[in-house]
Amino acid sequence: MLQAVFLDRDGTINVERDYLFRCEEFEFISGAQQAIKKLNDAGFLVIVVTNQSGVARGFYSEQQVAVLHEFVQSQLKSYGAHVDGFYYCPHHPDKGQPPYRQRCRCRKGEPGMLLDAARDFNIDLTQSFIVGDKLADVEAGLAVGSVPILVRTGHGESEKDKIPSGTRVCADLLCAVDMICSKG
């Protein structure tokens, strides 16, 4: 079984922008590309897991999410880095129209995206990590036995008081990756 680092997207990899879907508005948080390359070089699978309720709300389509993820992959390539898989939840429990308005197993803090990736890539979730800027990221990781790390970028500074005690907190993704690579 393989070891992975699950990464939230908005506020963790890129600068937080509400309902981001336009490539021209995407901006990496400083050090994010290097962090992903370090994970690649250390042999971790890098899996992005992101709630994208903008689909449910009608702000953008699933195709536009895919286009943005292709753009992110192309930008990482110039750093010699890559993401092994992108998983997203297009649902919202209260907003939008069916089939997107629903309670689901994939919206973080539920672990559905992590479970799907574990099945698809043969990942040992108990030997893996999740890095994100919200309590929902921490909850999804804890639900499957992965080690959660909260970053203070994005919403992290305001979320840090909500997370369970003992959860690791880092300034940003690069700091979190340095911690992961040093402790494994």
C-alpha angles and dihedrals in degrees: 000000000000133000120234141185112215113208129198110222114212113057092007107056098013137028110277113257119165111254096352115194106134115097092214089061095051114108126173117231108245110278096013095115091050090047092054091047090052089053091048091049092048091056099251121140109238113216123178114213114185138169108227105182088159085086092057091045091053094243093123141351134253087250090058089052089053092049091052091049090051088051092050090050091051091050092050091050090067087061093048089251135119145180114236095207142002119211124178139177113223094185136102123188095221110016134072134011132302133302087035098042101079146105106257143175094239103061108099126266080050112077100227098116091049091049091049092050091047089055094044096046103027092245124177099223093194090060094046138086137221122207122194147135100240141064088244090065091051092047093050090052095046091049090064100034097256121141110256123212122187118209121208093224121096107007093342098104092055093040098049094089091055098057124096115267113263094038110133116245124198134180094241145336095284091054090049092050091049088054093048094048094047095049102025 
